[in-house]
């Protein structure tokens, strides 16, 4: 019989985490990399240069500040002209 090794860092009795992927929001943000945009979130607006977009968050740079915004918190996106 083969004994499978278990990872002691993984808890098997904790709550299951579900990640919701927003494919259209992700693609819209990917098309804005290198451009300025305004994001309205559930916590307020963030504006700046879209530096990177991942499946769960976007990176916005404004002057010396960097913002990591979860895609699930975005209400709308508007490119700046």
mmCIF file of the N, C-alpha and C atoms, coordinates in Angstrom:
data_MODEL
# 
_entry.id   MODEL 
# 
loop_
_atom_site.group_PDB 
_atom_site.id 
_atom_site.type_symbol 
_atom_site.label_atom_id 
_atom_site.label_alt_id 
_atom_site.label_comp_id 
_atom_site.label_asym_id 
_atom_site.label_entity_id 
_atom_site.label_seq_id 
_atom_site.pdbx_PDB_ins_code 
_atom_site.Cartn_x 
_atom_site.Cartn_y 
_atom_site.Cartn_z 
_atom_site.occupancy 
_atom_site.B_iso_or_equiv 
_atom_site.pdbx_formal_charge 
_atom_site.auth_seq_id 
_atom_site.auth_comp_id 
_atom_site.auth_asym_id 
_atom_site.auth_atom_id 
_atom_site.pdbx_PDB_model_num 
ATOM 1   N N  . UNK A 1 1  ? 0.844   -1.180 0.000   1.00 0.00 ? 1  UNK A N  1 
ATOM 2   C CA . UNK A 1 1  ? 0.000   0.000  0.000   1.00 0.00 ? 1  UNK A CA 1 
ATOM 3   C C  . UNK A 1 1  ? 0.881   1.232  0.000   1.00 0.00 ? 1  UNK A C  1 
ATOM 4   N N  . UNK A 1 2  ? 0.520   2.213  -0.803  1.00 0.00 ? 2  UNK A N  1 
ATOM 5   C CA . UNK A 1 2  ? 1.297   3.446  -0.918  1.00 0.00 ? 2  UNK A CA 1 
ATOM 6   C C  . UNK A 1 2  ? 0.773   4.471  0.088   1.00 0.00 ? 2  UNK A C  1 
ATOM 7   N N  . UNK A 1 3  ? 1.639   4.997  0.905   1.00 0.00 ? 3  UNK A N  1 
ATOM 8   C CA . UNK A 1 3  ? 1.243   6.023  1.869   1.00 0.00 ? 3  UNK A CA 1 
ATOM 9   C C  . UNK A 1 3  ? 1.417   7.410  1.256   1.00 0.00 ? 3  UNK A C  1 
ATOM 10  N N  . UNK A 1 4  ? 0.330   8.141  1.164   1.00 0.00 ? 4  UNK A N  1 
ATOM 11  C CA . UNK A 1 4  ? 0.391   9.500  0.641   1.00 0.00 ? 4  UNK A CA 1 
ATOM 12  C C  . UNK A 1 4  ? 0.850   10.443 1.741   1.00 0.00 ? 4  UNK A C  1 
ATOM 13  N N  . UNK A 1 5  ? 1.733   11.347 1.382   1.00 0.00 ? 5  UNK A N  1 
ATOM 14  C CA . UNK A 1 5  ? 2.199   12.339 2.343   1.00 0.00 ? 5  UNK A CA 1 
ATOM 15  C C  . UNK A 1 5  ? 1.225   13.511 2.331   1.00 0.00 ? 5  UNK A C  1 
ATOM 16  N N  . UNK A 1 6  ? 0.910   13.991 3.471   1.00 0.00 ? 6  UNK A N  1 
ATOM 17  C CA . UNK A 1 6  ? 0.021   15.146 3.563   1.00 0.00 ? 6  UNK A CA 1 
ATOM 18  C C  . UNK A 1 6  ? 0.832   16.379 3.914   1.00 0.00 ? 6  UNK A C  1 
ATOM 19  N N  . UNK A 1 7  ? 0.358   17.508 3.474   1.00 0.00 ? 7  UNK A N  1 
ATOM 20  C CA . UNK A 1 7  ? 1.008   18.779 3.760   1.00 0.00 ? 7  UNK A CA 1 
ATOM 21  C C  . UNK A 1 7  ? 0.480   19.275 5.102   1.00 0.00 ? 7  UNK A C  1 
ATOM 22  N N  . UNK A 1 8  ? 1.333   19.413 6.111   1.00 0.00 ? 8  UNK A N  1 
ATOM 23  C CA . UNK A 1 8  ? 0.852   19.834 7.427   1.00 0.00 ? 8  UNK A CA 1 
ATOM 24  C C  . UNK A 1 8  ? 0.369   21.287 7.463   1.00 0.00 ? 8  UNK A C  1 
ATOM 25  N N  . UNK A 1 9  ? 0.662   22.072 6.422   1.00 0.00 ? 9  UNK A N  1 
ATOM 26  C CA . UNK A 1 9  ? 0.232   23.464 6.396   1.00 0.00 ? 9  UNK A CA 1 
ATOM 27  C C  . UNK A 1 9  ? -1.206  23.618 5.922   1.00 0.00 ? 9  UNK A C  1 
ATOM 28  N N  . UNK A 1 10 ? -1.761  22.574 5.329   1.00 0.00 ? 10 UNK A N  1 
ATOM 29  C CA . UNK A 1 10 ? -3.127  22.639 4.824   1.00 0.00 ? 10 UNK A CA 1 
ATOM 30  C C  . UNK A 1 10 ? -4.079  22.140 5.900   1.00 0.00 ? 10 UNK A C  1 
ATOM 31  N N  . UNK A 1 11 ? -5.068  22.970 6.229   1.00 0.00 ? 11 UNK A N  1 
ATOM 32  C CA . UNK A 1 11 ? -6.062  22.531 7.211   1.00 0.00 ? 11 UNK A CA 1 
ATOM 33  C C  . UNK A 1 11 ? -7.239  21.918 6.458   1.00 0.00 ? 11 UNK A C  1 
ATOM 34  N N  . UNK A 1 12 ? -7.655  20.756 6.894   1.00 0.00 ? 12 UNK A N  1 
ATOM 35  C CA . UNK A 1 12 ? -8.737  20.056 6.217   1.00 0.00 ? 12 UNK A CA 1 
ATOM 36  C C  . UNK A 1 12 ? -10.085 20.278 6.890   1.00 0.00 ? 12 UNK A C  1 
ATOM 37  N N  . UNK A 1 13 ? -10.086 20.877 8.057   1.00 0.00 ? 13 UNK A N  1 
ATOM 38  C CA . UNK A 1 13 ? -11.355 21.061 8.754   1.00 0.00 ? 13 UNK A CA 1 
ATOM 39  C C  . UNK A 1 13 ? -11.790 22.527 8.796   1.00 0.00 ? 13 UNK A C  1 
ATOM 40  N N  . UNK A 1 14 ? -11.101 23.417 8.096   1.00 0.00 ? 14 UNK A N  1 
ATOM 41  C CA . UNK A 1 14 ? -11.462 24.832 8.069   1.00 0.00 ? 14 UNK A CA 1 
ATOM 42  C C  . UNK A 1 14 ? -12.489 25.106 6.985   1.00 0.00 ? 14 UNK A C  1 
ATOM 43  N N  . UNK A 1 15 ? -12.962 26.345 6.913   1.00 0.00 ? 15 UNK A N  1 
ATOM 44  C CA . UNK A 1 15 ? -13.960 26.693 5.894   1.00 0.00 ? 15 UNK A CA 1 
ATOM 45  C C  . UNK A 1 15 ? -13.344 26.677 4.500   1.00 0.00 ? 15 UNK A C  1 
ATOM 46  N N  . UNK A 1 16 ? -14.127 26.275 3.529   1.00 0.00 ? 16 UNK A N  1 
ATOM 47  C CA . UNK A 1 16 ? -13.661 26.239 2.152   1.00 0.00 ? 16 UNK A CA 1 
ATOM 48  C C  . UNK A 1 16 ? -13.706 27.657 1.581   1.00 0.00 ? 16 UNK A C  1 
ATOM 49  N N  . UNK A 1 17 ? -12.645 28.068 0.906   1.00 0.00 ? 17 UNK A N  1 
ATOM 50  C CA . UNK A 1 17 ? -12.603 29.393 0.326   1.00 0.00 ? 17 UNK A CA 1 
ATOM 51  C C  . UNK A 1 17 ? -12.964 29.305 -1.150  1.00 0.00 ? 17 UNK A C  1 
ATOM 52  N N  . UNK A 1 18 ? -13.808 30.236 -1.593  1.00 0.00 ? 18 UNK A N  1 
ATOM 53  C CA . UNK A 1 18 ? -14.231 30.285 -2.981  1.00 0.00 ? 18 UNK A CA 1 
ATOM 54  C C  . UNK A 1 18 ? -13.751 31.602 -3.565  1.00 0.00 ? 18 UNK A C  1 
ATOM 55  N N  . UNK A 1 19 ? -13.093 31.539 -4.711  1.00 0.00 ? 19 UNK A N  1 
ATOM 56  C CA . UNK A 1 19 ? -12.626 32.744 -5.386  1.00 0.00 ? 19 UNK A CA 1 
ATOM 57  C C  . UNK A 1 19 ? -13.476 32.939 -6.629  1.00 0.00 ? 19 UNK A C  1 
ATOM 58  N N  . UNK A 1 20 ? -14.100 34.106 -6.739  1.00 0.00 ? 20 UNK A N  1 
ATOM 59  C CA . UNK A 1 20 ? -14.911 34.427 -7.900  1.00 0.00 ? 20 UNK A CA 1 
ATOM 60  C C  . UNK A 1 20 ? -14.028 35.175 -8.894  1.00 0.00 ? 20 UNK A C  1 
ATOM 61  N N  . UNK A 1 21 ? -13.955 34.665 -10.103 1.00 0.00 ? 21 UNK A N  1 
ATOM 62  C CA . UNK A 1 21 ? -13.157 35.310 -11.149 1.00 0.00 ? 21 UNK A CA 1 
ATOM 63  C C  . UNK A 1 21 ? -14.091 36.115 -12.025 1.00 0.00 ? 21 UNK A C  1 
ATOM 64  N N  . UNK A 1 22 ? -13.723 37.368 -12.256 1.00 0.00 ? 22 UNK A N  1 
ATOM 65  C CA . UNK A 1 22 ? -14.506 38.275 -13.092 1.00 0.00 ? 22 UNK A CA 1 
ATOM 66  C C  . UNK A 1 22 ? -13.802 38.389 -14.450 1.00 0.00 ? 22 UNK A C  1 
ATOM 67  N N  . UNK A 1 23 ? -14.091 37.491 -15.412 1.00 0.00 ? 23 UNK A N  1 
ATOM 68  C CA . UNK A 1 23 ? -13.311 37.474 -16.656 1.00 0.00 ? 23 UNK A CA 1 
ATOM 69  C C  . UNK A 1 23 ? -13.424 38.749 -17.492 1.00 0.00 ? 23 UNK A C  1 
ATOM 70  N N  . UNK A 1 24 ? -14.588 39.384 -17.537 1.00 0.00 ? 24 UNK A N  1 
ATOM 71  C CA . UNK A 1 24 ? -14.747 40.588 -18.353 1.00 0.00 ? 24 UNK A CA 1 
ATOM 72  C C  . UNK A 1 24 ? -14.075 41.790 -17.703 1.00 0.00 ? 24 UNK A C  1 
ATOM 73  N N  . UNK A 1 25 ? -14.140 41.879 -16.396 1.00 0.00 ? 25 UNK A N  1 
ATOM 74  C CA . UNK A 1 25 ? -13.440 42.957 -15.676 1.00 0.00 ? 25 UNK A CA 1 
ATOM 75  C C  . UNK A 1 25 ? -11.939 42.770 -15.831 1.00 0.00 ? 25 UNK A C  1 
ATOM 76  N N  . UNK A 1 26 ? -11.473 41.541 -15.703 1.00 0.00 ? 26 UNK A N  1 
ATOM 77  C CA . UNK A 1 26 ? -10.051 41.230 -15.865 1.00 0.00 ? 26 UNK A CA 1 
ATOM 78  C C  . UNK A 1 26 ? -9.564  41.631 -17.257 1.00 0.00 ? 26 UNK A C  1 
ATOM 79  N N  . UNK A 1 27 ? -10.296 41.249 -18.296 1.00 0.00 ? 27 UNK A N  1 
ATOM 80  C CA . UNK A 1 27 ? -9.892  41.586 -19.666 1.00 0.00 ? 27 UNK A CA 1 
ATOM 81  C C  . UNK A 1 27 ? -9.925  43.091 -19.914 1.00 0.00 ? 27 UNK A C  1 
ATOM 82  N N  . UNK A 1 28 ? -10.913 43.777 -19.361 1.00 0.00 ? 28 UNK A N  1 
ATOM 83  C CA . UNK A 1 28 ? -10.982 45.234 -19.512 1.00 0.00 ? 28 UNK A CA 1 
ATOM 84  C C  . UNK A 1 28 ? -9.764  45.890 -18.869 1.00 0.00 ? 28 UNK A C  1 
ATOM 85  N N  . UNK A 1 29 ? -9.384  45.427 -17.692 1.00 0.00 ? 29 UNK A N  1 
ATOM 86  C CA . UNK A 1 29 ? -8.216  45.986 -17.004 1.00 0.00 ? 29 UNK A CA 1 
ATOM 87  C C  . UNK A 1 29 ? -6.926  45.640 -17.734 1.00 0.00 ? 29 UNK A C  1 
ATOM 88  N N  . UNK A 1 30 ? -6.816  44.430 -18.281 1.00 0.00 ? 30 UNK A N  1 
ATOM 89  C CA . UNK A 1 30 ? -5.620  44.062 -19.047 1.00 0.00 ? 30 UNK A CA 1 
ATOM 90  C C  . UNK A 1 30 ? -5.442  44.990 -20.248 1.00 0.00 ? 30 UNK A C  1 
ATOM 91  N N  . UNK A 1 31 ? -6.559  45.395 -20.865 1.00 0.00 ? 31 UNK A N  1 
ATOM 92  C CA . UNK A 1 31 ? -6.472  46.287 -22.027 1.00 0.00 ? 31 UNK A CA 1 
ATOM 93  C C  . UNK A 1 31 ? -6.057  47.704 -21.629 1.00 0.00 ? 31 UNK A C  1 
ATOM 94  N N  . UNK A 1 32 ? -6.135  48.021 -20.341 1.00 0.00 ? 32 UNK A N  1 
ATOM 95  C CA . UNK A 1 32 ? -5.776  49.356 -19.854 1.00 0.00 ? 32 UNK A CA 1 
ATOM 96  C C  . UNK A 1 32 ? -4.376  49.428 -19.244 1.00 0.00 ? 32 UNK A C  1 
ATOM 97  N N  . UNK A 1 33 ? -3.615  48.345 -19.266 1.00 0.00 ? 33 UNK A N  1 
ATOM 98  C CA . UNK A 1 33 ? -2.262  48.374 -18.703 1.00 0.00 ? 33 UNK A CA 1 
ATOM 99  C C  . UNK A 1 33 ? -1.436  49.419 -19.449 1.00 0.00 ? 33 UNK A C  1 
ATOM 100 N N  . UNK A 1 34 ? -0.786  50.292 -18.678 1.00 0.00 ? 34 UNK A N  1 
ATOM 101 C CA . UNK A 1 34 ? 0.009   51.376 -19.254 1.00 0.00 ? 34 UNK A CA 1 
ATOM 102 C C  . UNK A 1 34 ? -0.793  52.637 -19.513 1.00 0.00 ? 34 UNK A C  1 
ATOM 103 N N  . UNK A 1 35 ? -2.088  52.610 -19.212 1.00 0.00 ? 35 UNK A N  1 
ATOM 104 C CA . UNK A 1 35 ? -2.967  53.768 -19.416 1.00 0.00 ? 35 UNK A CA 1 
ATOM 105 C C  . UNK A 1 35 ? -3.550  54.199 -18.079 1.00 0.00 ? 35 UNK A C  1 
ATOM 106 N N  . UNK A 1 36 ? -4.053  55.419 -18.028 1.00 0.00 ? 36 UNK A N  1 
ATOM 107 C CA . UNK A 1 36 ? -4.690  55.928 -16.822 1.00 0.00 ? 36 UNK A CA 1 
ATOM 108 C C  . UNK A 1 36 ? -6.160  55.529 -16.808 1.00 0.00 ? 36 UNK A C  1 
ATOM 109 N N  . UNK A 1 37 ? -6.664  55.263 -15.612 1.00 0.00 ? 37 UNK A N  1 
ATOM 110 C CA . UNK A 1 37 ? -8.067  54.879 -15.459 1.00 0.00 ? 37 UNK A CA 1 
ATOM 111 C C  . UNK A 1 37 ? -8.568  55.299 -14.085 1.00 0.00 ? 37 UNK A C  1 
ATOM 112 N N  . UNK A 1 38 ? -9.876  55.381 -13.975 1.00 0.00 ? 38 UNK A N  1 
ATOM 113 C CA . UNK A 1 38 ? -10.546 55.622 -12.703 1.00 0.00 ? 38 UNK A CA 1 
ATOM 114 C C  . UNK A 1 38 ? -11.337 54.371 -12.376 1.00 0.00 ? 38 UNK A C  1 
ATOM 115 N N  . UNK A 1 39 ? -11.155 53.869 -11.161 1.00 0.00 ? 39 UNK A N  1 
ATOM 116 C CA . UNK A 1 39 ? -11.905 52.706 -10.689 1.00 0.00 ? 39 UNK A CA 1 
ATOM 117 C C  . UNK A 1 39 ? -12.800 53.159 -9.555  1.00 0.00 ? 39 UNK A C  1 
ATOM 118 N N  . UNK A 1 40 ? -14.077 52.881 -9.657  1.00 0.00 ? 40 UNK A N  1 
ATOM 119 C CA . UNK A 1 40 ? -14.964 53.128 -8.525  1.00 0.00 ? 40 UNK A CA 1 
ATOM 120 C C  . UNK A 1 40 ? -15.111 51.804 -7.797  1.00 0.00 ? 40 UNK A C  1 
ATOM 121 N N  . UNK A 1 41 ? -14.858 51.827 -6.498  1.00 0.00 ? 41 UNK A N  1 
ATOM 122 C CA . UNK A 1 41 ? -14.938 50.609 -5.698  1.00 0.00 ? 41 UNK A CA 1 
ATOM 123 C C  . UNK A 1 41 ? -15.992 50.786 -4.615  1.00 0.00 ? 41 UNK A C  1 
ATOM 124 N N  . UNK A 1 42 ? -16.232 49.738 -3.880  1.00 0.00 ? 42 UNK A N  1 
ATOM 125 C CA . UNK A 1 42 ? -17.184 49.808 -2.769  1.00 0.00 ? 42 UNK A CA 1 
ATOM 126 C C  . UNK A 1 42 ? -16.667 50.707 -1.652  1.00 0.00 ? 42 UNK A C  1 
ATOM 127 N N  . UNK A 1 43 ? -15.365 51.049 -1.676  1.00 0.00 ? 43 UNK A N  1 
ATOM 128 C CA . UNK A 1 43 ? -14.762 51.904 -0.644  1.00 0.00 ? 43 UNK A CA 1 
ATOM 129 C C  . UNK A 1 43 ? -14.438 53.307 -1.157  1.00 0.00 ? 43 UNK A C  1 
ATOM 130 N N  . UNK A 1 44 ? -14.751 53.605 -2.425  1.00 0.00 ? 44 UNK A N  1 
ATOM 131 C CA . UNK A 1 44 ? -14.452 54.916 -3.002  1.00 0.00 ? 44 UNK A CA 1 
ATOM 132 C C  . UNK A 1 44 ? -13.713 54.766 -4.320  1.00 0.00 ? 44 UNK A C  1 
ATOM 133 N N  . UNK A 1 45 ? -13.334 55.892 -4.905  1.00 0.00 ? 45 UNK A N  1 
ATOM 134 C CA . UNK A 1 45 ? -12.664 55.892 -6.209  1.00 0.00 ? 45 UNK A CA 1 
ATOM 135 C C  . UNK A 1 45 ? -11.153 55.861 -6.065  1.00 0.00 ? 45 UNK A C  1 
ATOM 136 N N  . UNK A 1 46 ? -10.510 55.225 -7.042  1.00 0.00 ? 46 UNK A N  1 
ATOM 137 C CA . UNK A 1 46 ? -9.055  55.185 -7.144  1.00 0.00 ? 46 UNK A CA 1 
ATOM 138 C C  . UNK A 1 46 ? -8.717  55.521 -8.586  1.00 0.00 ? 46 UNK A C  1 
ATOM 139 N N  . UNK A 1 47 ? -7.769  56.444 -8.780  1.00 0.00 ? 47 UNK A N  1 
ATOM 140 C CA . UNK A 1 47 ? -7.356  56.771 -10.140 1.00 0.00 ? 47 UNK A CA 1 
ATOM 141 C C  . UNK A 1 47 ? -5.845  56.707 -10.244 1.00 0.00 ? 47 UNK A C  1 
ATOM 142 N N  . UNK A 1 48 ? -5.377  56.422 -11.447 1.00 0.00 ? 48 UNK A N  1 
ATOM 143 C CA . UNK A 1 48 ? -3.946  56.353 -11.690 1.00 0.00 ? 48 UNK A CA 1 
ATOM 144 C C  . UNK A 1 48 ? -3.642  55.468 -12.874 1.00 0.00 ? 48 UNK A C  1 
ATOM 145 N N  . UNK A 1 49 ? -2.365  55.129 -13.015 1.00 0.00 ? 49 UNK A N  1 
ATOM 146 C CA . UNK A 1 49 ? -1.894  54.279 -14.100 1.00 0.00 ? 49 UNK A CA 1 
ATOM 147 C C  . UNK A 1 49 ? -2.132  52.811 -13.739 1.00 0.00 ? 49 UNK A C  1 
ATOM 148 N N  . UNK A 1 50 ? -2.728  52.075 -14.670 1.00 0.00 ? 50 UNK A N  1 
ATOM 149 C CA . UNK A 1 50 ? -2.912  50.638 -14.465 1.00 0.00 ? 50 UNK A CA 1 
ATOM 150 C C  . UNK A 1 50 ? -1.565  49.969 -14.762 1.00 0.00 ? 50 UNK A C  1 
ATOM 151 N N  . UNK A 1 51 ? -0.942  49.428 -13.735 1.00 0.00 ? 51 UNK A N  1 
ATOM 152 C CA . UNK A 1 51 ? 0.385   48.836 -13.852 1.00 0.00 ? 51 UNK A CA 1 
ATOM 153 C C  . UNK A 1 51 ? 0.301   47.350 -14.192 1.00 0.00 ? 51 UNK A C  1 
ATOM 154 N N  . UNK A 1 52 ? -0.638  46.646 -13.581 1.00 0.00 ? 52 UNK A N  1 
ATOM 155 C CA . UNK A 1 52 ? -0.759  45.211 -13.795 1.00 0.00 ? 52 UNK A CA 1 
ATOM 156 C C  . UNK A 1 52 ? -2.175  44.773 -13.459 1.00 0.00 ? 52 UNK A C  1 
ATOM 157 N N  . UNK A 1 53 ? -2.594  43.667 -14.051 1.00 0.00 ? 53 UNK A N  1 
ATOM 158 C CA . UNK A 1 53 ? -3.909  43.091 -13.755 1.00 0.00 ? 53 UNK A CA 1 
ATOM 159 C C  . UNK A 1 53 ? -3.742  41.591 -13.573 1.00 0.00 ? 53 UNK A C  1 
ATOM 160 N N  . UNK A 1 54 ? -4.230  41.085 -12.476 1.00 0.00 ? 54 UNK A N  1 
ATOM 161 C CA . UNK A 1 54 ? -4.212  39.661 -12.170 1.00 0.00 ? 54 UNK A CA 1 
ATOM 162 C C  . UNK A 1 54 ? -5.654  39.176 -12.090 1.00 0.00 ? 54 UNK A C  1 
ATOM 163 N N  . UNK A 1 55 ? -5.851  37.881 -11.942 1.00 0.00 ? 55 UNK A N  1 
ATOM 164 C CA . UNK A 1 55 ? -7.203  37.326 -11.894 1.00 0.00 ? 55 UNK A CA 1 
ATOM 165 C C  . UNK A 1 55 ? -7.997  37.812 -10.699 1.00 0.00 ? 55 UNK A C  1 
ATOM 166 N N  . UNK A 1 56 ? -7.320  38.216 -9.605  1.00 0.00 ? 56 UNK A N  1 
ATOM 167 C CA . UNK A 1 56 ? -8.054  38.629 -8.412  1.00 0.00 ? 56 UNK A CA 1 
ATOM 168 C C  . UNK A 1 56 ? -7.836  40.082 -8.013  1.00 0.00 ? 56 UNK A C  1 
ATOM 169 N N  . UNK A 1 57 ? -6.860  40.775 -8.619  1.00 0.00 ? 57 UNK A N  1 
ATOM 170 C CA . UNK A 1 57 ? -6.621  42.172 -8.248  1.00 0.00 ? 57 UNK A CA 1 
ATOM 171 C C  . UNK A 1 57 ? -5.968  42.943 -9.392  1.00 0.00 ? 57 UNK A C  1 
ATOM 172 N N  . UNK A 1 58 ? -6.000  44.261 -9.266  1.00 0.00 ? 58 UNK A N  1 
ATOM 173 C CA . UNK A 1 58 ? -5.346  45.147 -10.224 1.00 0.00 ? 58 UNK A CA 1 
ATOM 174 C C  . UNK A 1 58 ? -4.410  46.059 -9.437  1.00 0.00 ? 58 UNK A C  1 
ATOM 175 N N  . UNK A 1 59 ? -3.306  46.452 -10.062 1.00 0.00 ? 59 UNK A N  1 
ATOM 176 C CA . UNK A 1 59 ? -2.330  47.338 -9.428  1.00 0.00 ? 59 UNK A CA 1 
ATOM 177 C C  . UNK A 1 59 ? -2.425  48.702 -10.096 1.00 0.00 ? 59 UNK A C  1 
ATOM 178 N N  . UNK A 1 60 ? -2.686  49.731 -9.276  1.00 0.00 ? 60 UNK A N  1 
ATOM 179 C CA . UNK A 1 60 ? -2.806  51.107 -9.752  1.00 0.00 ? 60 UNK A CA 1 
ATOM 180 C C  . UNK A 1 60 ? -1.693  51.930 -9.115  1.00 0.00 ? 60 UNK A C  1 
ATOM 181 N N  . UNK A 1 61 ? -0.980  52.711 -9.939  1.00 0.00 ? 61 UNK A N  1 
ATOM 182 C CA . UNK A 1 61 ? 0.110   53.564 -9.443  1.00 0.00 ? 61 UNK A CA 1 
ATOM 183 C C  . UNK A 1 61 ? -0.288  55.023 -9.642  1.00 0.00 ? 61 UNK A C  1 
ATOM 184 N N  . UNK A 1 62 ? -0.184  55.816 -8.586  1.00 0.00 ? 62 UNK A N  1 
ATOM 185 C CA . UNK A 1 62 ? -0.439  57.253 -8.656  1.00 0.00 ? 62 UNK A CA 1 
ATOM 186 C C  . UNK A 1 62 ? 0.630   57.951 -7.841  1.00 0.00 ? 62 UNK A C  1 
ATOM 187 N N  . UNK A 1 63 ? 1.509   58.685 -8.519  1.00 0.00 ? 63 UNK A N  1 
ATOM 188 C CA . UNK A 1 63 ? 2.664   59.343 -7.902  1.00 0.00 ? 63 UNK A CA 1 
ATOM 189 C C  . UNK A 1 63 ? 3.483   58.311 -7.126  1.00 0.00 ? 63 UNK A C  1 
ATOM 190 N N  . UNK A 1 64 ? 3.628   58.468 -5.826  1.00 0.00 ? 64 UNK A N  1 
ATOM 191 C CA . UNK A 1 64 ? 4.413   57.528 -5.020  1.00 0.00 ? 64 UNK A CA 1 
ATOM 192 C C  . UNK A 1 64 ? 3.556   56.459 -4.351  1.00 0.00 ? 64 UNK A C  1 
ATOM 193 N N  . UNK A 1 65 ? 2.278   56.423 -4.669  1.00 0.00 ? 65 UNK A N  1 
ATOM 194 C CA . UNK A 1 65 ? 1.371   55.465 -4.026  1.00 0.00 ? 65 UNK A CA 1 
ATOM 195 C C  . UNK A 1 65 ? 1.018   54.326 -4.978  1.00 0.00 ? 65 UNK A C  1 
ATOM 196 N N  . UNK A 1 66 ? 0.971   53.124 -4.439  1.00 0.00 ? 66 UNK A N  1 
ATOM 197 C CA . UNK A 1 66 ? 0.556   51.946 -5.195  1.00 0.00 ? 66 UNK A CA 1 
ATOM 198 C C  . UNK A 1 66 ? -0.669  51.361 -4.515  1.00 0.00 ? 66 UNK A C  1 
ATOM 199 N N  . UNK A 1 67 ? -1.694  51.089 -5.304  1.00 0.00 ? 67 UNK A N  1 
ATOM 200 C CA . UNK A 1 67 ? -2.941  50.533 -4.784  1.00 0.00 ? 67 UNK A CA 1 
ATOM 201 C C  . UNK A 1 67 ? -3.155  49.146 -5.382  1.00 0.00 ? 67 UNK A C  1 
ATOM 202 N N  . UNK A 1 68 ? -3.505  48.193 -4.554  1.00 0.00 ? 68 UNK A N  1 
ATOM 203 C CA . UNK A 1 68 ? -3.861  46.847 -4.985  1.00 0.00 ? 68 UNK A CA 1 
ATOM 204 C C  . UNK A 1 68 ? -5.360  46.701 -4.725  1.00 0.00 ? 68 UNK A C  1 
ATOM 205 N N  . UNK A 1 69 ? -6.142  46.673 -5.796  1.00 0.00 ? 69 UNK A N  1 
ATOM 206 C CA . UNK A 1 69 ? -7.600  46.665 -5.676  1.00 0.00 ? 69 UNK A CA 1 
ATOM 207 C C  . UNK A 1 69 ? -8.121  45.304 -6.112  1.00 0.00 ? 69 UNK A C  1 
ATOM 208 N N  . UNK A 1 70 ? -8.907  44.675 -5.242  1.00 0.00 ? 70 UNK A N  1 
ATOM 209 C CA . UNK A 1 70 ? -9.517  43.382 -5.574  1.00 0.00 ? 70 UNK A CA 1 
ATOM 210 C C  . UNK A 1 70 ? -10.581 43.584 -6.644  1.00 0.00 ? 70 UNK A C  1 
ATOM 211 N N  . UNK A 1 71 ? -10.593 42.728 -7.658  1.00 0.00 ? 71 UNK A N  1 
ATOM 212 C CA . UNK A 1 71 ? -11.568 42.848 -8.729  1.00 0.00 ? 71 UNK A CA 1 
ATOM 213 C C  . UNK A 1 71 ? -12.995 42.738 -8.213  1.00 0.00 ? 71 UNK A C  1 
ATOM 214 N N  . UNK A 1 72 ? -13.196 41.958 -7.165  1.00 0.00 ? 72 UNK A N  1 
ATOM 215 C CA . UNK A 1 72 ? -14.545 41.784 -6.623  1.00 0.00 ? 72 UNK A CA 1 
ATOM 216 C C  . UNK A 1 72 ? -15.075 43.055 -5.963  1.00 0.00 ? 72 UNK A C  1 
ATOM 217 N N  . UNK A 1 73 ? -14.198 44.036 -5.706  1.00 0.00 ? 73 UNK A N  1 
ATOM 218 C CA . UNK A 1 73 ? -14.610 45.297 -5.082  1.00 0.00 ? 73 UNK A CA 1 
ATOM 219 C C  . UNK A 1 73 ? -14.890 46.388 -6.105  1.00 0.00 ? 73 UNK A C  1 
ATOM 220 N N  . UNK A 1 74 ? -14.599 46.153 -7.376  1.00 0.00 ? 74 UNK A N  1 
ATOM 221 C CA . UNK A 1 74 ? -14.771 47.172 -8.421  1.00 0.00 ? 74 UNK A CA 1 
ATOM 222 C C  . UNK A 1 74 ? -16.228 47.250 -8.846  1.00 0.00 ? 74 UNK A C  1 
ATOM 223 N N  . UNK A 1 75 ? -16.759 48.486 -8.862  1.00 0.00 ? 75 UNK A N  1 
ATOM 224 C CA . UNK A 1 75 ? -18.131 48.732 -9.322  1.00 0.00 ? 75 UNK A CA 1 
ATOM 225 C C  . UNK A 1 75 ? -18.119 49.104 -10.798 1.00 0.00 ? 75 UNK A C  1 
ATOM 226 N N  . UNK A 1 76 ? -17.243 50.044 -11.180 1.00 0.00 ? 76 UNK A N  1 
ATOM 227 C CA . UNK A 1 76 ? -17.090 50.400 -12.592 1.00 0.00 ? 76 UNK A CA 1 
ATOM 228 C C  . UNK A 1 76 ? -15.678 50.892 -12.868 1.00 0.00 ? 76 UNK A C  1 
ATOM 229 N N  . UNK A 1 77 ? -15.322 50.884 -14.165 1.00 0.00 ? 77 UNK A N  1 
ATOM 230 C CA . UNK A 1 77 ? -14.003 51.293 -14.637 1.00 0.00 ? 77 UNK A CA 1 
ATOM 231 C C  . UNK A 1 77 ? -14.210 52.321 -15.733 1.00 0.00 ? 77 UNK A C  1 
ATOM 232 N N  . UNK A 1 78 ? -13.424 53.410 -15.698 1.00 0.00 ? 78 UNK A N  1 
ATOM 233 C CA . UNK A 1 78 ? -13.498 54.415 -16.747 1.00 0.00 ? 78 UNK A CA 1 
ATOM 234 C C  . UNK A 1 78 ? -12.083 54.811 -17.173 1.00 0.00 ? 78 UNK A C  1 
ATOM 235 N N  . UNK A 1 79 ? -11.719 54.591 -18.439 1.00 0.00 ? 79 UNK A N  1 
ATOM 236 C CA . UNK A 1 79 ? -10.415 55.058 -18.896 1.00 0.00 ? 79 UNK A CA 1 
ATOM 237 C C  . UNK A 1 79 ? -10.367 56.577 -18.855 1.00 0.00 ? 79 UNK A C  1 
ATOM 238 N N  . UNK A 1 80 ? -9.223  57.149 -18.487 1.00 0.00 ? 80 UNK A N  1 
ATOM 239 C CA . UNK A 1 80 ? -9.048  58.597 -18.531 1.00 0.00 ? 80 UNK A CA 1 
ATOM 240 C C  . UNK A 1 80 ? -8.526  58.981 -19.911 1.00 0.00 ? 80 UNK A C  1 
ATOM 241 N N  . UNK A 1 81 ? -8.978  60.092 -20.407 1.00 0.00 ? 81 UNK A N  1 
ATOM 242 C CA . UNK A 1 81 ? -8.538  60.546 -21.739 1.00 0.00 ? 81 UNK A CA 1 
ATOM 243 C C  . UNK A 1 81 ? -7.220  61.269 -21.657 1.00 0.00 ? 81 UNK A C  1 
# 
